[in-house]
């Protein structure tokens, strides 16, 4: 098996959920979401999208060292 090179520019359009923006579901068009740690789930049709940002929702969050 030969190794293949992955080019992100050739992956195509990637739909993600963006915090602090109005996000419409690609499955049903509604804008009501359940937000988790890594994904957002549409409350109407259960479509799941990955979160598009890595920013913490709690700005006062501090990692314990």
Secondary structure, DSSP 8 states (H G I E B T S, - for coil): -------GGGS-----B-TTS----TTT----EEE-SSEEEETTT--EEEBS----S-TT-----
